[in-house]
Amino acid sequence: MGQILQDSVMVSNYIKGDECALGVLIERHKQRIYSFIYSKVLDRDITEDIFQDTFIKVIRTLKKGNYNEEGKFLPWVMRISHNLVIDHFRKNNRMPKYDNNGDFNIFSVLSDTNLNAENRIIKSQVENDVRRLVEELPADQKEVLLMRMYQDLSFKEISEKTGVSINTALGRMRYALINLRKVIDKHNIVLTN
Amino acid sequence: MAKNYTRSSPEMKKMLPKKETISFLLNYSKALSVINYKRMKFETLLN
């Protein structure tokens, strides 16, 4: 109870212009407030920021004369810090950030999508193999496959261009794929990188 | 008799803000003044 009275006296002294009273109040409660913030955010730098913002708010409110909770200084400051912790998490939810300290490594999320020299060679070999396999297909099947896979045409467009029905185009595509698979199986061709 | 081997974590002992933070707050407080004009309040930072 003595502590609560002292806090309220300190607060009113500070409002009257005694700057030292603020130092006493901060010294008295810094550990509890700091630990409370740290227990929520688990990061020293963020705790430091929120602790500072909390007291900036306290100072501004007291200096403006808007403080009306005499005798309940610590719960009031704790509530301010609690609100700022919530603000911090809200802000982070809107804009998540990845920091590269501790166990988390940003490069486990971001990877280099460029292929290395070996994979580039494998990729070009696979592409060459596929090209040769497609060349071996009967002309009508090859035509449909190229239009579908490389020109990205729909079967309706293919049927219009080649002058056959959609069903025929679908059938040719199906046979093209079956034939490709047959040749791949027969010669044990590996088409993966 | 039960033996208690727990030690207080060193992290918990150091749960205090940096001196610079407190010094900043005290300086901020000294620099901030609020001027009342009629029903309006103006904040000024004298730094």
gemmi code that builds the backbone of each chain (N, CA, C; Angstrom):
import gemmi

chains = {
    "A": [
        ("MET", (0.834, -1.204, 0.000), (0.000, 0.000, 0.000), (0.867, 1.251, 0.000)),
        ("GLY", (1.985, 1.159, 0.809), (2.932, 2.267, 0.869), (3.482, 2.573, -0.509)),
        ("GLN", (3.793, 1.480, -1.252), (4.339, 1.616, -2.610), (3.363, 2.352, -3.513)),
        ("ILE", (2.037, 1.966, -3.403), (1.016, 2.576, -4.262), (0.910, 4.074, -3.964)),
        ("LEU", (0.924, 4.393, -2.679), (0.866, 5.805, -2.306), (2.073, 6.556, -2.839)),
        ("GLN", (3.221, 5.898, -2.688), (4.432, 6.566, -3.164), (4.376, 6.813, -4.663)),
        ("ASP", (3.865, 5.807, -5.397), (3.738, 5.987, -6.848), (2.866, 7.192, -7.161)),
        ("SER", (1.734, 7.264, -6.497), (0.814, 8.364, -6.809), (1.441, 9.714, -6.451)),
        ("VAL", (2.219, 9.720, -5.362), (2.901, 10.965, -4.987), (3.928, 11.324, -6.049)),
        ("MET", (4.664, 10.310, -6.500), (5.682, 10.530, -7.540), (5.042, 11.067, -8.822)),
        ("VAL", (3.916, 10.447, -9.179), (3.228, 10.878, -10.399), (2.805, 12.339, -10.279)),
        ("SER", (2.227, 12.692, -9.129), (1.767, 14.086, -9.012), (2.953, 15.047, -8.946)),
        ("ASN", (4.069, 14.594, -8.331), (5.271, 15.433, -8.342), (5.772, 15.657, -9.768)),
        ("TYR", (5.736, 14.567, -10.544), (6.213, 14.659, -11.932), (5.331, 15.615, -12.732)),
        ("ILE", (4.022, 15.487, -12.514), (3.097, 16.372, -13.244), (3.360, 17.838, -12.880)),
        ("LYS", (3.773, 18.037, -11.609), (4.061, 19.415, -11.170), (5.415, 19.923, -11.691)),
        ("GLY", (6.184, 19.027, -12.303), (7.437, 19.489, -12.902), (8.701, 18.861, -12.325)),
        ("ASP", (8.547, 17.896, -11.414), (9.721, 17.256, -10.831), (10.192, 16.135, -11.761)),
        ("GLU", (11.187, 16.437, -12.595), (11.657, 15.460, -13.592), (12.264, 14.217, -12.933)),
        ("CYS", (12.860, 14.405, -11.739), (13.500, 13.255, -11.069), (12.482, 12.177, -10.715)),
        ("ALA", (11.227, 12.591, -10.492), (10.202, 11.627, -10.102), (10.018, 10.561, -11.178)),
        ("LEU", (10.164, 10.974, -12.442), (10.017, 10.003, -13.531), (11.120, 8.952, -13.458)),
        ("GLY", (12.341, 9.420, -13.183), (13.471, 8.496, -13.049), (13.207, 7.469, -11.961)),
        ("VAL", (12.656, 7.934, -10.853), (12.365, 7.024, -9.733), (11.321, 5.994, -10.159)),
        ("LEU", (10.275, 6.470, -10.833), (9.203, 5.557, -11.267), (9.721, 4.515, -12.257)),
        ("ILE", (10.556, 4.973, -13.189), (11.103, 4.025, -14.172), (11.986, 3.008, -13.453)),
        ("GLU", (12.865, 3.488, -12.586), (13.756, 2.582, -11.849), (12.955, 1.551, -11.053)),
        ("ARG", (11.877, 2.023, -10.475), (11.083, 1.164, -9.598), (10.387, 0.044, -10.372)),
        ("HIS", (9.927, 0.354, -11.561), (9.077, -0.614, -12.271), (9.688, -1.176, -13.544)),
        ("LYS", (10.898, -0.749, -13.890), (11.456, -1.136, -15.190), (11.557, -2.646, -15.359)),
        ("GLN", (11.949, -3.326, -14.272), (12.171, -4.761, -14.395), (10.867, -5.514, -14.701)),
        ("ARG", (9.804, -5.140, -13.983), (8.520, -5.835, -14.194), (7.967, -5.575, -15.586)),
        ("ILE", (8.051, -4.314, -15.996), (7.485, -3.955, -17.306), (8.304, -4.605, -18.433)),
        ("TYR", (9.628, -4.508, -18.281), (10.506, -5.068, -19.309), (10.303, -6.588, -19.428)),
        ("SER", (10.258, -7.265, -18.267), (10.077, -8.724, -18.286), (8.728, -9.099, -18.879)),
        ("PHE", (7.709, -8.298, -18.543), (6.372, -8.574, -19.079), (6.398, -8.506, -20.608)),
        ("ILE", (7.010, -7.449, -21.145), (7.050, -7.293, -22.606), (7.858, -8.440, -23.216)),
        ("TYR", (9.014, -8.732, -22.579), (9.868, -9.796, -23.131), (9.146, -11.148, -23.143)),
        ("SER", (8.343, -11.386, -22.094), (7.626, -12.676, -22.012), (6.647, -12.843, -23.172)),
        ("LYS", (6.231, -11.725, -23.764), (5.291, -11.811, -24.888), (6.009, -11.847, -26.236)),
        ("VAL", (7.035, -11.006, -26.405), (7.624, -10.888, -27.746), (8.884, -11.731, -27.928)),
        ("LEU", (9.536, -12.101, -26.803), (10.725, -12.968, -26.836), (11.828, -12.450, -27.759)),
        ("ASP", (12.012, -11.172, -27.771), (13.091, -10.594, -28.569), (13.576, -9.333, -27.860)),
        ("ARG", (14.867, -9.289, -27.579), (15.395, -8.179, -26.772), (15.223, -6.822, -27.469)),
        ("ASP", (15.492, -6.781, -28.751), (15.412, -5.490, -29.448), (13.978, -4.965, -29.497)),
        ("ILE", (13.045, -5.888, -29.787), (11.638, -5.467, -29.852), (11.162, -5.058, -28.452)),
        ("THR", (11.610, -5.807, -27.439), (11.250, -5.462, -26.060), (11.725, -4.050, -25.734)),
        ("GLU", (12.958, -3.776, -26.131), (13.538, -2.447, -25.880), (12.676, -1.358, -26.539)),
        ("ASP", (12.283, -1.611, -27.784), (11.459, -0.640, -28.533), (10.111, -0.430, -27.853)),
        ("ILE", (9.478, -1.535, -27.463), (8.138, -1.411, -26.874), (8.235, -0.755, -25.496)),
        ("PHE", (9.299, -1.091, -24.749), (9.509, -0.458, -23.441), (9.635, 1.061, -23.618)),
        ("GLN", (10.414, 1.443, -24.600), (10.607, 2.877, -24.852), (9.301, 3.550, -25.271)),
        ("ASP", (8.579, 2.912, -26.187), (7.300, 3.478, -26.644), (6.298, 3.589, -25.501)),
        ("THR", (6.343, 2.596, -24.606), (5.432, 2.621, -23.454), (5.665, 3.879, -22.638)),
        ("PHE", (6.928, 4.147, -22.316), (7.201, 5.304, -21.459), (7.053, 6.628, -22.197)),
        ("ILE", (7.250, 6.600, -23.513), (6.978, 7.832, -24.271), (5.496, 8.172, -24.126)),
        ("LYS", (4.660, 7.142, -24.207), (3.220, 7.346, -24.066), (2.891, 7.822, -22.644)),
        ("VAL", (3.558, 7.208, -21.667), (3.341, 7.602, -20.266), (3.701, 9.082, -20.083)),
        ("ILE", (4.878, 9.448, -20.592), (5.352, 10.829, -20.428), (4.382, 11.811, -21.078)),
        ("ARG", (3.973, 11.500, -22.302), (3.081, 12.421, -23.012), (1.729, 12.558, -22.300)),
        ("THR", (1.220, 11.411, -21.834), (-0.083, 11.460, -21.157), (0.013, 12.271, -19.865)),
        ("LEU", (1.083, 12.043, -19.097), (1.232, 12.766, -17.830), (1.423, 14.250, -18.077)),
        ("LYS", (2.266, 14.584, -19.064), (2.536, 16.003, -19.318), (1.305, 16.734, -19.844)),
        ("LYS", (0.468, 16.003, -20.557), (-0.735, 16.645, -21.088), (-1.817, 16.761, -20.022)),
        ("GLY", (-1.581, 16.125, -18.895), (-2.569, 16.171, -17.804), (-3.749, 15.261, -18.053)),
        ("ASN", (-3.551, 14.240, -18.888), (-4.663, 13.327, -19.193), (-4.710, 12.121, -18.266)),
        ("TYR", (-3.802, 12.038, -17.305), (-3.752, 10.870, -16.426), (-4.777, 11.028, -15.315)),
        ("ASN", (-5.655, 10.031, -15.180), (-6.671, 10.154, -14.122), (-6.816, 8.863, -13.323)),
        ("GLU", (-5.715, 8.106, -13.233), (-5.799, 6.848, -12.504), (-4.850, 6.854, -11.309)),
        ("GLU", (-4.943, 7.852, -10.521), (-4.023, 7.985, -9.393), (-4.058, 6.755, -8.498)),
        ("GLY", (-2.886, 6.324, -8.086), (-2.814, 5.167, -7.202), (-2.680, 3.854, -7.945)),
        ("LYS", (-2.880, 3.893, -9.278), (-2.790, 2.651, -10.046), (-1.801, 2.841, -11.192)),
        ("PHE", (-0.647, 3.381, -10.854), (0.320, 3.714, -11.899), (0.821, 2.468, -12.640)),
        ("LEU", (1.311, 1.474, -11.881), (1.896, 0.292, -12.540), (0.895, -0.457, -13.431)),
        ("PRO", (-0.337, -0.764, -12.939), (-1.296, -1.436, -13.830), (-1.581, -0.622, -15.093)),
        ("TRP", (-1.584, 0.698, -14.935), (-1.827, 1.562, -16.096), (-0.687, 1.427, -17.116)),
        ("VAL", (0.551, 1.466, -16.626), (1.701, 1.338, -17.525), (1.729, -0.059, -18.156)),
        ("MET", (1.390, -1.053, -17.352), (1.360, -2.424, -17.887), (0.327, -2.542, -19.008)),
        ("ARG", (-0.801, -1.858, -18.833), (-1.849, -1.921, -19.862), (-1.375, -1.255, -21.153)),
        ("ILE", (-0.659, -0.141, -20.992), (-0.117, 0.536, -22.183), (0.843, -0.409, -22.905)),
        ("SER", (1.738, -1.050, -22.127), (2.711, -1.935, -22.782), (2.005, -3.135, -23.417)),
        ("HIS", (0.966, -3.615, -22.750), (0.196, -4.733, -23.302), (-0.431, -4.348, -24.646)),
        ("ASN", (-0.999, -3.144, -24.700), (-1.607, -2.679, -25.953), (-0.557, -2.532, -27.052)),
        ("LEU", (0.631, -2.054, -26.658), (1.682, -1.883, -27.664), (2.188, -3.244, -28.162)),
        ("VAL", (2.200, -4.239, -27.269), (2.588, -5.592, -27.689), (1.576, -6.116, -28.718)),
        ("ILE", (0.291, -5.872, -28.439), (-0.757, -6.305, -29.383), (-0.573, -5.592, -30.727)),
        ("ASP", (-0.314, -4.277, -30.648), (-0.074, -3.514, -31.887), (1.077, -4.124, -32.678)),
        ("HIS", (2.128, -4.491, -31.942), (3.308, -5.063, -32.594), (2.943, -6.336, -33.352)),
        ("PHE", (2.167, -7.226, -32.708), (1.806, -8.479, -33.369), (0.857, -8.245, -34.541)),
        ("ARG", (-0.032, -7.274, -34.386), (-0.942, -6.955, -35.492), (-0.149, -6.483, -36.698)),
        ("LYS", (0.804, -5.592, -36.426), (1.611, -5.035, -37.505), (2.395, -6.143, -38.187)),
        ("ASN", (2.935, -7.053, -37.383), (3.730, -8.153, -37.937), (2.878, -9.128, -38.725)),
        ("ASN", (1.601, -9.267, -38.342), (0.713, -10.152, -39.087), (0.427, -9.607, -40.461)),
        ("ARG", (0.298, -8.247, -40.500), (0.017, -7.630, -41.788), (1.239, -7.707, -42.693)),
        ("MET", (2.399, -7.560, -42.075), (3.624, -7.540, -42.864), (4.661, -8.436, -42.195)),
        ("PRO", (4.550, -9.756, -42.391), (5.486, -10.643, -41.692), (6.926, -10.385, -42.120)),
        ("LYS", (7.799, -10.422, -41.161), (9.200, -10.204, -41.541), (10.033, -11.393, -41.057)),
        ("TYR", (11.026, -11.707, -41.820), (11.924, -12.794, -41.439), (13.261, -12.186, -41.062)),
        ("ASP", (13.677, -12.393, -39.848), (15.026, -11.918, -39.527), (15.972, -13.107, -39.572)),
        ("ASN", (17.199, -12.779, -39.892), (18.136, -13.851, -40.182), (19.036, -14.145, -38.996)),
        ("ASN", (18.492, -14.043, -37.786), (19.336, -14.408, -36.650), (18.750, -15.643, -35.975)),
        ("GLY", (19.524, -16.224, -35.109), (19.041, -17.412, -34.413), (19.064, -18.633, -35.313)),
        ("ASP", (18.149, -19.560, -35.044), (18.166, -20.823, -35.764), (17.561, -20.707, -37.153)),
        ("PHE", (16.707, -19.717, -37.319), (15.991, -19.628, -38.593), (16.878, -19.026, -39.674)),
        ("ASN", (16.938, -19.684, -40.786), (17.744, -19.169, -41.878), (16.835, -18.809, -43.037)),
        ("ILE", (16.958, -17.571, -43.481), (16.090, -17.081, -44.552), (16.277, -17.902, -45.831)),
        ("PHE", (17.477, -18.486, -46.013), (17.729, -19.216, -47.252), (17.061, -20.594, -47.271)),
        ("SER", (16.456, -20.988, -46.132), (15.669, -22.214, -46.175), (14.310, -21.937, -46.803)),
        ("VAL", (13.928, -20.651, -46.857), (12.664, -20.270, -47.482), (12.919, -19.810, -48.922)),
        ("LEU", (13.963, -18.983, -49.068), (14.318, -18.489, -50.393), (15.423, -19.372, -50.938)),
        ("SER", (15.195, -19.961, -52.090), (16.273, -20.771, -52.648), (16.689, -20.175, -53.990)),
        ("ASP", (17.892, -20.511, -54.385), (18.391, -20.058, -55.675), (17.793, -20.968, -56.741)),
        ("THR", (16.930, -20.389, -57.572), (16.234, -21.232, -58.547), (17.092, -21.497, -59.781)),
        ("ASN", (18.212, -20.797, -59.907), (19.084, -21.047, -61.057), (19.740, -22.419, -60.916)),
        ("LEU", (19.829, -23.102, -62.035), (20.436, -24.432, -61.994), (21.944, -24.309, -61.947)),
        ("ASN", (22.565, -25.277, -61.300), (24.029, -25.269, -61.334), (24.499, -25.872, -62.656)),
        ("ALA", (25.819, -25.868, -62.875), (26.365, -26.252, -64.176), (25.937, -27.671, -64.549)),
        ("GLU", (26.011, -28.597, -63.597), (25.678, -29.997, -63.876), (24.211, -30.127, -64.300)),
        ("ASN", (23.322, -29.467, -63.524), (21.895, -29.577, -63.829), (21.532, -28.898, -65.143)),
        ("ARG", (22.311, -27.839, -65.485), (22.057, -27.177, -66.776), (22.357, -28.140, -67.928)),
        ("ILE", (23.460, -28.887, -67.790), (23.843, -29.843, -68.843), (22.782, -30.949, -68.937)),
        ("ILE", (22.358, -31.461, -67.765), (21.346, -32.524, -67.756), (20.067, -32.029, -68.421)),
        ("LYS", (19.692, -30.777, -68.071), (18.449, -30.218, -68.630), (18.534, -30.147, -70.154)),
        ("SER", (19.665, -29.684, -70.669), (19.771, -29.561, -72.127), (19.765, -30.941, -72.773)),
        ("GLN", (20.368, -31.945, -72.104), (20.349, -33.305, -72.663), (18.928, -33.870, -72.699)),
        ("VAL", (18.181, -33.615, -71.598), (16.795, -34.097, -71.539), (15.969, -33.450, -72.647)),
        ("GLU", (16.188, -32.143, -72.838), (15.436, -31.436, -73.885), (15.774, -31.985, -75.273)),
        ("ASN", (17.047, -32.280, -75.476), (17.462, -32.874, -76.762), (16.796, -34.216, -76.990)),
        ("ASP", (16.766, -35.044, -75.931), (16.146, -36.374, -76.032), (14.669, -36.240, -76.377)),
        ("VAL", (13.985, -35.326, -75.695), (12.548, -35.148, -75.937), (12.324, -34.698, -77.379)),
        ("ARG", (13.175, -33.769, -77.839), (13.038, -33.269, -79.200), (13.185, -34.414, -80.222)),
        ("ARG", (14.178, -35.263, -79.987), (14.409, -36.394, -80.909), (13.251, -37.375, -80.867)),
        ("LEU", (12.710, -37.594, -79.652), (11.568, -38.516, -79.528), (10.361, -37.984, -80.275)),
        ("VAL", (10.131, -36.688, -80.148), (8.969, -36.076, -80.822), (9.144, -36.170, -82.329)),
        ("GLU", (10.387, -35.983, -82.801), (10.668, -36.068, -84.242), (10.317, -37.443, -84.811)),
        ("GLU", (10.419, -38.464, -83.968), (10.164, -39.839, -84.411), (8.668, -40.142, -84.542)),
        ("LEU", (7.816, -39.285, -84.008), (6.366, -39.551, -84.019), (5.814, -39.428, -85.444)),
        ("PRO", (4.717, -40.147, -85.752), (4.037, -39.917, -87.038), (3.619, -38.457, -87.175)),
        ("ALA", (3.635, -37.946, -88.405), (3.450, -36.513, -88.641), (2.176, -35.956, -88.012)),
        ("ASP", (1.041, -36.681, -88.155), (-0.231, -36.136, -87.642), (-0.209, -36.032, -86.103)),
        ("GLN", (0.403, -37.017, -85.450), (0.484, -36.973, -83.973), (1.449, -35.869, -83.526)),
        ("LYS", (2.575, -35.776, -84.237), (3.571, -34.750, -83.891), (2.959, -33.349, -84.004)),
        ("GLU", (2.175, -33.155, -85.094), (1.568, -31.842, -85.329), (0.661, -31.448, -84.147)),
        ("VAL", (-0.198, -32.386, -83.710), (-1.118, -32.094, -82.595), (-0.334, -31.839, -81.305)),
        ("LEU", (0.666, -32.686, -81.056), (1.447, -32.539, -79.812), (2.167, -31.182, -79.753)),
        ("LEU", (2.757, -30.788, -80.883), (3.478, -29.498, -80.892), (2.521, -28.332, -80.672)),
        ("MET", (1.359, -28.417, -81.335), (0.382, -27.316, -81.177), (-0.122, -27.238, -79.739)),
        ("ARG", (-0.351, -28.404, -79.162), (-0.912, -28.426, -77.797), (0.127, -28.016, -76.750)),
        ("MET", (1.300, -28.625, -76.805), (2.296, -28.430, -75.746), (3.141, -27.176, -75.937)),
        ("TYR", (3.508, -26.875, -77.186), (4.445, -25.758, -77.383), (3.753, -24.461, -77.796)),
        ("GLN", (2.637, -24.608, -78.518), (1.920, -23.367, -78.898), (0.740, -23.117, -77.978)),
        ("ASP", (0.485, -24.043, -77.084), (-0.553, -23.883, -76.062), (-1.943, -23.647, -76.647)),
        ("LEU", (-2.219, -24.317, -77.768), (-3.548, -24.158, -78.389), (-4.536, -25.120, -77.734)),
        ("SER", (-5.819, -24.744, -77.766), (-6.844, -25.657, -77.241), (-7.139, -26.703, -78.313)),
        ("PHE", (-7.795, -27.799, -77.926), (-8.111, -28.829, -78.922), (-9.093, -28.311, -79.970)),
        ("LYS", (-9.907, -27.342, -79.553), (-10.841, -26.746, -80.518), (-10.043, -25.990, -81.598)),
        ("GLU", (-9.055, -25.224, -81.163), (-8.227, -24.467, -82.108), (-7.415, -25.416, -82.995)),
        ("ILE", (-6.910, -26.504, -82.372), (-6.136, -27.472, -83.158), (-7.014, -28.098, -84.244)),
        ("SER", (-8.257, -28.435, -83.850), (-9.156, -29.066, -84.820), (-9.459, -28.107, -85.964)),
        ("GLU", (-9.586, -26.808, -85.651), (-9.852, -25.821, -86.705), (-8.647, -25.686, -87.631)),
        ("LYS", (-7.441, -25.677, -87.033), (-6.237, -25.475, -87.849), (-5.913, -26.669, -88.723)),
        ("THR", (-6.159, -27.876, -88.176), (-5.758, -29.073, -88.930), (-6.898, -29.640, -89.765)),
        ("GLY", (-8.090, -29.098, -89.549), (-9.235, -29.537, -90.343), (-9.753, -30.905, -89.956)),
        ("VAL", (-9.516, -31.305, -88.699), (-10.087, -32.580, -88.226), (-11.026, -32.287, -87.050)),
        ("SER", (-11.788, -33.295, -86.630), (-12.696, -33.058, -85.503), (-11.892, -32.992, -84.196)),
        ("ILE", (-12.566, -32.452, -83.159), (-11.895, -32.345, -81.850), (-11.530, -33.736, -81.352)),
        ("ASN", (-12.427, -34.683, -81.554), (-12.173, -36.043, -81.086), (-10.950, -36.657, -81.755)),
        ("THR", (-10.792, -36.375, -83.033), (-9.616, -36.897, -83.742), (-8.340, -36.273, -83.175)),
        ("ALA", (-8.419, -34.957, -82.949), (-7.247, -34.263, -82.384), (-6.899, -34.858, -81.013)),
        ("LEU", (-7.953, -35.086, -80.204), (-7.729, -35.682, -78.867), (-7.092, -37.068, -78.999)),
        ("GLY", (-7.605, -37.845, -79.961), (-7.092, -39.190, -80.179), (-5.635, -39.169, -80.598)),
        ("ARG", (-5.291, -38.214, -81.496), (-3.895, -38.119, -81.969), (-2.950, -37.752, -80.821)),
        ("MET", (-3.452, -36.856, -79.984), (-2.637, -36.454, -78.829), (-2.407, -37.671, -77.918)),
        ("ARG", (-3.481, -38.420, -77.718), (-3.395, -39.594, -76.840), (-2.393, -40.605, -77.399)),
        ("TYR", (-2.477, -40.855, -78.715), (-1.553, -41.812, -79.327), (-0.119, -41.278, -79.306)),
        ("ALA", (0.002, -39.953, -79.467), (1.356, -39.374, -79.424), (2.004, -39.680, -78.072)),
        ("LEU", (1.235, -39.469, -76.986), (1.774, -39.691, -75.638), (2.069, -41.171, -75.408)),
        ("ILE", (1.146, -42.027, -75.892), (1.353, -43.477, -75.721), (2.640, -43.905, -76.452)),
        ("ASN", (2.792, -43.394, -77.675), (3.983, -43.769, -78.449), (5.268, -43.270, -77.797)),
        ("LEU", (5.204, -42.035, -77.282), (6.394, -41.496, -76.596), (6.763, -42.383, -75.412)),
        ("ARG", (5.746, -42.763, -74.620), (6.003, -43.603, -73.439), (6.604, -44.957, -73.853)),
        ("LYS", (6.061, -45.500, -74.942), (6.554, -46.804, -75.417), (8.052, -46.721, -75.733)),
        ("VAL", (8.415, -45.689, -76.499), (9.827, -45.546, -76.899), (10.713, -45.314, -75.666)),
        ("ILE", (10.212, -44.486, -74.754), (10.984, -44.182, -73.539), (11.226, -45.464, -72.742)),
        ("ASP", (10.142, -46.283, -72.601), (10.282, -47.540, -71.853), (11.222, -48.508, -72.556)),
        ("LYS", (11.051, -48.585, -73.870), (11.825, -49.549, -74.654), (13.319, -49.271, -74.546)),
        ("HIS", (13.687, -47.995, -74.602), (15.118, -47.658, -74.612), (15.633, -47.225, -73.236)),
        ("ASN", (14.776, -47.397, -72.235), (15.170, -47.009, -70.855), (15.717, -45.583, -70.792)),
        ("ILE", (15.002, -44.680, -71.411), (15.467, -43.283, -71.407), (15.005, -42.605, -70.112)),
        ("VAL", (15.943, -41.932, -69.464), (15.585, -41.226, -68.226), (15.438, -39.750, -68.555)),
        ("LEU", (14.236, -39.234, -68.321), (13.982, -37.834, -68.682), (13.746, -36.980, -67.434)),
        ("THR", (14.547, -37.213, -66.417), (14.392, -36.373, -65.217), (15.718, -35.722, -64.896)),
        ("ASN", (15.612, -34.573, -64.264), (16.827, -33.824, -63.912), (17.281, -34.236, -62.527)),
    ],
    "B": [
        ("MET", (15.849, -35.658, 2.205), (15.461, -34.295, 1.858), (15.625, -34.063, 0.336)),
        ("ALA", (14.647, -33.459, -0.235), (14.690, -33.240, -1.683), (15.780, -32.247, -2.049)),
        ("LYS", (16.490, -32.588, -3.114), (17.537, -31.665, -3.558), (17.013, -30.856, -4.737)),
        ("ASN", (17.191, -29.639, -4.644), (16.717, -28.771, -5.720), (17.916, -28.278, -6.524)),
        ("TYR", (17.978, -28.742, -7.763), (19.140, -28.385, -8.576), (18.871, -27.207, -9.518)),
        ("THR", (17.682, -26.689, -9.451), (17.371, -25.621, -10.410), (18.148, -24.356, -10.065)),
        ("ARG", (18.568, -23.712, -11.096), (19.264, -22.440, -10.916), (18.460, -21.370, -11.635)),
        ("SER", (18.563, -20.171, -11.122), (17.838, -19.120, -11.835), (18.561, -18.870, -13.155)),
        ("SER", (17.771, -18.752, -14.207), (18.364, -18.587, -15.525), (19.083, -17.247, -15.615)),
        ("PRO", (20.276, -17.224, -16.214), (21.004, -15.956, -16.340), (20.227, -14.948, -17.178)),
        ("GLU", (19.429, -15.472, -18.119), (18.627, -14.589, -18.983), (17.640, -13.776, -18.138)),
        ("MET", (17.052, -14.442, -17.126), (16.057, -13.771, -16.295), (16.681, -12.659, -15.454)),
        ("LYS", (17.932, -12.875, -15.038), (18.576, -11.859, -14.202), (18.787, -10.560, -14.970)),
        ("LYS", (18.987, -10.716, -16.288), (19.350, -9.549, -17.087), (18.138, -8.871, -17.714)),
        ("MET", (16.933, -9.173, -17.219), (15.727, -8.615, -17.820), (15.549, -7.144, -17.474)),
        ("LEU", (16.443, -6.345, -17.952), (16.365, -4.911, -17.671), (16.613, -4.141, -18.958)),
        ("PRO", (15.970, -2.995, -19.085), (16.222, -2.201, -20.291), (17.644, -1.637, -20.281)),
        ("LYS", (18.118, -1.285, -21.453), (19.471, -0.712, -21.550), (19.499, 0.662, -20.885)),
        ("LYS", (20.685, 1.019, -20.413), (20.830, 2.348, -19.789), (20.508, 3.455, -20.782)),
        ("GLU", (20.880, 3.210, -22.044), (20.646, 4.243, -23.067), (19.151, 4.514, -23.238)),
        ("THR", (18.363, 3.434, -23.139), (16.910, 3.588, -23.309), (16.353, 4.473, -22.194)),
        ("ILE", (16.788, 4.197, -20.967), (16.282, 4.983, -19.834), (16.769, 6.425, -19.937)),
        ("SER", (18.021, 6.568, -20.324), (18.565, 7.922, -20.446), (17.818, 8.685, -21.551)),
        ("PHE", (17.489, 7.979, -22.648), (16.711, 8.615, -23.714), (15.355, 9.081, -23.181)),
        ("LEU", (14.712, 8.220, -22.400), (13.379, 8.548, -21.884), (13.439, 9.771, -20.961)),
        ("LEU", (14.468, 9.808, -20.102), (14.586, 10.945, -19.174), (14.859, 12.238, -19.947)),
        ("ASN", (15.707, 12.132, -20.976), (15.989, 13.320, -21.787), (14.763, 13.747, -22.581)),
        ("TYR", (14.020, 12.754, -23.086), (12.797, 13.047, -23.844), (11.815, 13.794, -22.947)),
        ("SER", (11.725, 13.294, -21.707), (10.800, 13.917, -20.766), (11.189, 15.366, -20.478)),
        ("LYS", (12.520, 15.590, -20.333), (12.977, 16.961, -20.049), (12.719, 17.873, -21.246)),
        ("ALA", (12.866, 17.297, -22.451), (12.750, 18.127, -23.653), (11.294, 18.424, -24.010)),
        ("LEU", (10.393, 17.553, -23.565), (8.988, 17.707, -23.980), (8.256, 18.696, -23.086)),
        ("SER", (7.632, 19.635, -23.710), (6.755, 20.487, -22.899), (5.428, 20.658, -23.612)),
        ("VAL", (4.391, 20.742, -22.831), (3.053, 20.857, -23.397), (2.525, 22.254, -23.089)),
        ("ILE", (2.127, 22.917, -24.146), (1.610, 24.284, -23.968), (0.093, 24.246, -24.138)),
        ("ASN", (-0.590, 24.777, -23.156), (-2.050, 24.844, -23.241), (-2.461, 26.194, -23.791)),
        ("TYR", (-3.257, 26.171, -24.808), (-3.780, 27.423, -25.342), (-5.280, 27.255, -25.514)),
        ("LYS", (-6.028, 27.991, -24.735), (-7.478, 27.823, -24.674), (-7.801, 26.355, -24.436)),
        ("ARG", (-8.481, 25.706, -25.376), (-8.796, 24.282, -25.138), (-7.861, 23.358, -25.915)),
        ("MET", (-6.813, 23.931, -26.470), (-5.904, 23.110, -27.275), (-4.599, 22.866, -26.526)),
        ("LYS", (-3.966, 21.735, -26.854), (-2.679, 21.398, -26.244), (-1.634, 21.225, -27.332)),
        ("PHE", (-0.506, 21.895, -27.158), (0.562, 21.772, -28.149), (1.782, 21.133, -27.499)),
        ("GLU", (2.344, 20.160, -28.193), (3.562, 19.523, -27.675), (4.762, 20.155, -28.353)),
        ("THR", (5.773, 20.493, -27.572), (7.011, 20.978, -28.195), (8.190, 20.189, -27.657)),
        ("LEU", (9.086, 19.828, -28.554), (10.294, 19.113, -28.150), (11.472, 20.075, -28.273)),
        ("LEU", (12.045, 20.436, -27.156), (13.148, 21.395, -27.173), (14.465, 20.633, -27.157)),
        ("ASN", (14.940, 20.293, -28.335), (16.190, 19.534, -28.381), (17.246, 20.293, -29.153)),
    ],
}
model = gemmi.Model(1)
for chain_id, residues in chains.items():
    chain = gemmi.Chain(chain_id)
    for i, (resn, *xyz) in enumerate(residues, 1):
        res = gemmi.Residue()
        res.name, res.seqid = resn, gemmi.SeqId(i, " ")
        for name, pos in zip(("N", "CA", "C"), xyz):
            atom = gemmi.Atom()
            atom.name, atom.element = name, gemmi.Element(name[0])
            atom.pos, atom.b_iso = gemmi.Position(*pos), 0.0
            res.add_atom(atom)
        chain.add_residue(res)
    model.add_chain(chain)
structure = gemmi.Structure()
structure.add_model(model)
structure.setup_entities()
